[in-house]
Amino acid sequence: MEVATSDTTHIFRTMQNRMSVCVFSSFHSFTVFLKDSEHGFDQLKNDVFNMMNLEISSQERIQQLEKELNVYKIALDSLKTENTRLRKLEDEHQHLKDSVKGYRVITLIDGDGAIFSSELVSRGVQGGHHAARILSDSITQHLTANYGARPYQLWVYLFYNKRGLTDTFGRVGLGSLNSAFEDFVVGFNQATERFTMVDVGSTKEAADVKIKVHLEDDIRLPQTFKIIFGGCHDNGYVSSLHSQITAGFRDKLILLKAYTQLATAIAALDLPLLEIADLFIAQKLASPRWMPPAYYSPNQMVTDTDHAADESSKMLSGEASDEVDATGLSYSRVLQRAAPNLRESRTRERSPSTEASWEGHQHTPGTGTRHINPSLRLSKQKPPPCTLFYLSNCKHGSNCKYGHDYLLNDEHYREMRENARLAPCPSINRGEMCTWGDACCYGHVCPHSTKCPFFRIGTCKFKGGDMHRDPAGV
């Protein structure tokens, strides 16, 4: 019994010890757990606080970014508005460029050569309106056919010498146009606000100067699409046209053809050509006083150029050169000695029908007021009669230093024609063909023919290749 009690006590104590160990171990583990929990809680608490602080910082940063974003949005909206405005301005600018640049067309016309048809001029104001409409429609049609349909804006500047034109009308038998010409100009100017027809007076080359200045100024403007040049009858414009072509403006130039035949040097430029049927007189007006009926019509032209005519004008008016060759003879003296031979050679050169036309042609007595001094030759009158005025067309008008107001009879015209033959024909002198043939007022053969002393030393004024042939052998 005692043994059993002892074993039980031992077991109880063993269990108690084990329980104590377990309780101690559990308490220790719990204590460790609590410490770990406290440490974890503290760490978690710190993390929470850090997260809270970070959130606060993030909120502040977000608010700052939102403020900056609003600023950027405002700036972007402003930029969008400005961009829209700039695009609108750019569109307006482009529209303005499209409406102005590329569509402005300037027409420059030398009215001393490009003369409106007698049918239009005779209708006065209505004729001026009709001429402007024909010109406008023809230019627009030409541009549309070659460069596309666009709202072309046309400017026309026509410069002319009124006194010179009316004098010419009177000399060629179109004097009836003078009464209607002023009304025609009014009608042309009234047709549209951009068409201008201006009398520049009788100053030498006044129209030429204005046209050259307009050509120089207008062709360089970027908004000028084309220059339509109506001075194709005068080689004097060639240098100005050459300058613009060299400057790179060839594509802006179009020639407006008035006469059937263009001036040689201008035709050689090979520029685009606009021809308007029945708008201008087709040929240069020339006085009928020296022309045979077989050749004469109101619209026939003199084939020499103005510059060549100027070179010959002194000789035509009796002021021949006083150059002296080795024999001591002056050029004028040789011409005087050769004059009888010249008359004979002309007689041999002309056919009977041509001679009859010359001799049978009756001249209307001059309408001037000055009488010829019968004791002096025509070339010795003070001043001498202007041969170009009476036989052809003097462009100097009232500024010419020779007389335009003489009362001449048939004998005077005959003497003047014979004197004119002492000057070389400008066309033949340049190696070109003279379309007037025997009817030309200038000389086609040197008066001294094959025996010319000046030809042998290379100073004869008859420079054409066949101008020293023997007239008797023709």
HELIX and SHEET records of a PDB file:
HELIX    1   1 GLU A    2  VAL A  100  1                                  99    
HELIX    2   2 SER A  118  VAL A  121  1                                   4    
HELIX    3   3 GLY A  124  TYR A  147  1                                  24    
HELIX    4   4 LYS A  162  ARG A  171  1                                  10    
HELIX    5   5 GLY A  175  LEU A  177  5                                   3    
HELIX    6   6 ASN A  178  ALA A  191  1                                  14    
HELIX    7   7 ALA A  206  ILE A  219  1                                  14    
HELIX    8   8 ASN A  235  TYR A  237  5                                   3    
HELIX    9   9 VAL A  238  THR A  246  1                                   9    
HELIX   10  10 ARG A  250  LYS A  252  5                                   3    
HELIX   11  11 THR A  264  ALA A  267  1                                   4    
HELIX   12  12 ASP A  306  LEU A  316  1                                  11    
HELIX   13  13 TYR A  331  GLU A  349  1                                  19    
HELIX   14  14 PRO A  352  GLY A  360  1                                   9    
HELIX   15  15 LEU A  378  LYS A  380  5                                   3    
HELIX   16  16 THR A  387  LEU A  391  1                                   5    
HELIX   17  17 GLY A  397  ASN A  399  5                                   3    
HELIX   18  18 ASP A  410  ALA A  420  1                                  11    
HELIX   19  19 PRO A  426  ASN A  429  1                                   4    
HELIX   20  20 GLY A  437  ALA A  439  5                                   3    
HELIX   21  21 SER A  449  LYS A  451  5                                   3    
HELIX   22  22 PRO A  453  ARG A  456  1                                   4    
HELIX   23  23 PRO A  471  GLY A  473  5                                   3    
SHEET    1   A 6 PHE A 195  ASP A 199  0                                        
SHEET    2   A 6 GLN A 153  TYR A 160  1                                        
SHEET    3   A 6 ARG A 104  ASP A 110  1                                        
SHEET    4   A 6 THR A 224  GLY A 230  1                                        
SHEET    5   A 6 LEU A 253  LYS A 257  1                                        
SHEET    6   A 6 LEU A 273  GLU A 275  1                                        
SHEET    1   B 2 ARG A 370  HIS A 371  0                                        
SHEET    2   B 2 TYR A 406  LEU A 407  1                                        
END                                                                             
